[in-house]
Amino acid sequence: MLQKRLWFFRRWCHCSSPFVQLLILTVVTFGVLAPLACHRLIHSYFFLRHWHLNPMSQEFLKQNQEEGQAALHYFEALQAPNSSEISGAEALRPRLLVTIITVQRRNEFHYVLQVASHFHRLLQKCGSGCQNYQIFLCNVDMDPSSHQDVQLLSKFFTTVNRYRNEEDPEASVNQFEKEKQDYAFCLEQSLLAYKPEYVLLVEDDAVPEEDIFPVLQHLLLVRLSKPHLRNALYLKLYHPERLQHYINPEPMRILEWFGMGMLLGPLLSFMYSWAFGRPAVSWLIIFFFFVYTMALAELVGRHYLLELRRLSPALYNLVPVTECCTPAMLFSAPSAHRALYYLKKLYCRQGFAKDIALYSLLRPQGERAYVVEPNLVRHVGMYSSLRLNGNPKLL
């Protein structure tokens, strides 16, 4: 029975036209297989938003709250270093200073504890390669003593407060300008307190990926030795996954998209011809698989293809930066001084937040900046410190 079915299949393959075969392949791929495989992938076009978004958002919030409690227990069980160990660490000039900017919000999630615990654990795991890396905490809450998570973390890390309890920021300063000023304050204090070679400025809802330090070591030792990268104004370590598709304003992605089609299109064409016993490969079949590959990659989601680069730090990509967002930014000491000089001349407002302000500086000042792909941090803060969002969603 099986031999008979194989015989019919081979005979059908031999007799049917390539048009029919490729039409069936298209229908099966985009109408059946891809939707079944990707309907729960949130950054795919096949994602069934109405079915999955609400329960996935609630599950994410629940898991994030549990991770916040785990981070709280992590520091409660951790033995605080003595004052001599802290002062000894401050005396050393770190190669990399990880500065965490924090403001109080939704205490049950303990965002800053999640970020700090991950960085602390990964530094211990990194070993001797990260001996001259330090963590610095910058509290920009207007009532610093009420930020209980910072009170706990100050036992383990050097902490600076921007405001005193009796002080208020200028009444005329809007929330976006205040955020920019807070950002500049933390960057400046990082340079003054430690004089590091590099500053990684991290917002308190940007949890680092497991491979962040091996990748940063590769970037600092290998990639940033090149002049055009060494002189960059900043390296961005996060770009929202929803904005990582090929069909986007960034022209480099279009080139990457076409390159993938040109590589896989001929390969799939030869595999098709071999499987169906075709004597030669026509240009029309190569063109079909060129379009087929590009369409499948875009619809499944470029974000998931980028994840393959995590196999090795050398596979991470650096591409020209886009304007959104600032959860994690790497500055060299000279570029940090330039960024501070530029930011002091800009006034932020709604529609012109600090991320857009930093991006707007590049062309007028003749600066360059890059983004690392894939992301080196996860943005977990669904409750914004700038915008009211009582019922947050993952998208």
Summary of the structure (lengths in Angstrom):
residues: 395
radius of gyration: 25.3
end to end distance: 50.5
largest distance: 87.0
contacts: 1184
relative contact order: 0.15
helix: 57%
strand: 12%
